């Protein structure tokens, strides 16, 4: 173990991350109260139960790949022990104890890291969302017990499997473990049929997801049972076919070491079909969960804009507020004069006519979004009482200028000409109404203005209203409603994205020993180390690329499902994509470095 401490460190890191992610997920999956109280979407509890099952299956494969990584590196060494006289049962027992010991060490570290990561990530996401997350606990006893039981059983099984693998092999098989035949993918009509089935299933799934508004719950089930097997068929039949076609192009195949690289890739794909399919689905789940969560978050501002045409409404602005908004980038800013008496609220007609406000208007089609329009009805009379004011002007007063019973009580609304307005025995007040470049950038100041409006309403009505009806209040209410679902999406996305690349990394590393002889042979016949290194970079890049591309396409189409509840499902889509690319690229670099250290001859 001292000699191979770097390999064991990678294994320990991988197992620790796996345990930490599993624990992270369980803290949410088992907290039913938190899920039900904070979920905007009602089936969210079912989603997390399904997610727990998927994660458990992926984790089982992951642990077997990870532990077989060390076994693959040590088979020749174990065969040497038996050649020198060690009994098979002693070697088998040693492998069992070693696997179990590493598992228990990683379990202890993983649980500690899991609680820490859960604490850090949950707080980070909650702070970004201004979400209290009451009921969510980073240290959740039932999740801890579930994780311990699950992994103890899993490590016992993997220890027994590794011991059994050693026990069933002869000394010669252990000594020559690198020398095994490569299994080529099937050719001919089987490949054609598999490729056709892949495209057909994925096409059906995509069609259903794009038209989710028509199919609803049935569409979700159909999508799951078509896209998932379609993904696996893609890597079993269609991808090998495409690689063979590229390899048959002489101008590409005969350039540099491409012939060797593509041959390696063909053999590799035949061994990785299930893994690549699993990674593609994990990418779709992880990236999709993050993208959906962020879409919910950023669509709250869009949804608030459907109710209000203007971003800022300030009654009776103070010097401090006027100084604050001086630096804001206004697209449009208007000022309206008004007076308040015991009986009514009186607006100056000239201000309204000179700068008519915009409002949101609705069509007869219930599925159509509201349209922003300027109030166009002329105010031809000298004065208007509330019953005489045109409907579009009343809508502007209600939704944009916030002249509502919440703020002014039961006072009547009037519009007066200049002379009548000046004769009114009351102090003139001001309303500032405007649109800004980025409404959410000023949300904290607007919340303070809302508090002032609440105090103003209390002065006018004697009671504190629950809401004034401003755009910032609408936005905050929508965000609070969606914050639980957003938090779950981001949390779930991080967990799946961290798991998916680890699965591919350990599967590749566990089969790396079979390639040692090939690279050593190429080195002996004069191929430079730099060329071999470039070949590895290219081969592993393509292996990482294929599931990433398919998973990304799944997400692009899958996000269309949310168009029935989100106005712009792709809002800020680049953020989860960047997070995914960073995580994926780091795992790619780590895999390349580990792989090169295993297969390339040592530098002299």
C-alpha positions, 0 to 999 in steps of 0.5 A: 500500500505504501508503494501504491499510495497515489493509486489508493489516494485516488480510490479513497477520493473517489469513494469519499466523493461517492459516499458524500454525494449519497449522503447529500441526496439522502438528507433531502430524499428522506426529509419528506416534511421539507420537500412537501412544504417547500416544493412548488411542484407537487410530485417532487417527493416522488421525484426524490424517491425515484432519484434515490433509486437511480442514485443507489443503482449508479452507486453500486456500479460505481463502487464495483468499478472503483474497487476493481481499479485497485484489483486490476493494478494488483493482479500480477503482484498477487500472482507473483505472491502465489508463485513464490509460495503464498497460499491462494486462501491467504492471498484471497483473504488479504484482498478481502481485508484490504478492500473492506478496510479501504471501504470502511476508511472511506465511509468514515471520511465520506460521512464527515465530508458529506455533512460538511459539503451538505452544510456548505452547498446548502448554505451557499444556495440558500444565501443566493436564493435568500431562502431560509430552508426551515426544516433542512438539516445538514446532519440528518440521523436517518440519512446517516444510518441509511448511508452507513447500512447501504455502504457497509453492505456494499463494501462487504459485497465488493470485498467478497467479489474481489476475493472471489475474482482472485480465488477463481483465477489461476496463477498464470491468469493473474500473472498474464492478466493484461493479456486478454482478447478484446471484444469487438462490437457486432457488425452487420444487420444487428448494428443497423437494427440497433442504430434504427431502434436508438434513433426511433426511441430517442425521436419518440421521447423528444417528440413527447417532451417537446409536446409535453403540454399535450401529453402531460403525465403520460408524456413523462412516463413515455419519455423515460421509457423511450429516451433511456433505452434509446440512449443505451442503444445509441452507445451499443450500436449507433456509436460503434457504427459511426466510429467505424465509418470515421476510421474507414476514411483514409485521410483521417485514419492514416494521419499520425497515430489516428489508426491506433487511436481509433482502434483503441476507441473501437475496442474501448467503446465495446467495453463501455456501452453501459457506462457511457449510457449511464453517464449520458443519463446522469449528465441529462439528470444533473444538468437538467436539474440545475438548469430547471432550478435556475430557470425557476429562479430567473423566471420569477422576474419574468413572471413579475413583469407579466403583471407590471409594465413598470419596475419602480413605483415610489410614492412621496420620494425622500431626498435619500431615495432620490439620491439613490435612484439618481445612479440607476439606469432608467429606460423611462422615468416619469413623475406624477403629482397628486394630493390626498384629502380625507375624501379622495386622491387627486391627480394632475391631468397634465402630468398624466396626459404628457407622460401616459404610463404603460400597462399590461393588457390581456387578450381573449386567448387564455394561453396568450401572454399579456402585452405591454401597451401605452395608455392611449385613451384621451382625457378630454374632460376637465375633471374626472371622478372615479366612475368616469375614469376610462378603464385603461387609466383605472388599470394604470392607477391600480397596477402601476401607480399603486393607487389601491385601497391597500395604500389609500383606503376607501378614498375616491380617485379623481383627475383634475385640471391644473386650475382645480388641482391648485385650488385644492387645499392639500399639499402636493405629493409626487409619484415616480414611475419608471423602468430600469435596465436590471430590476433585480439589481435594485431589489433590496432598495425597492424592498425598503421603499415597500416598507416605507409604503406600508408605513404610509398606508398605515398613516392613511388607513390606520392599518398595516396592509399585508401587501401594497401590490408593487412589482418588487412584492410580486417578485419576492412572493414568486421567488419565495414560492419557488425557492424550495424547488429551486434549491432542490434542483440545484442541490440534486444537479450538483450531486448527479454531476459530481457522480457521473464523471467519477463513474466514467473515470474509474471504469476507464482506469480499471481497464487501463492495465490491459493497455500497458503492453500496447503502449510499451510496444509502441514505445519500443518501436520508436514512437515518441512519448509525446505522440503516445500522450497525445493519442491518450488525450485524443482517445479519452477526450472522445470517450468523454465527449460522446456521453456529454454531447448526447446528455446535453442534447437530452437536456436541450430538448428536455427543458422544453417540458418546462415551457408549460410552467415557465415562460422562458425555460432557457433563461440563464441556461449558460450558468449550469452549462459552465458549471458542468463543463468545469466539473467534467473537464477537471475529471477528464484531466484527472483521468488522463493523468492517472491513465498516462501514469498507468500505461506509459513507460516510466521516464528514464 
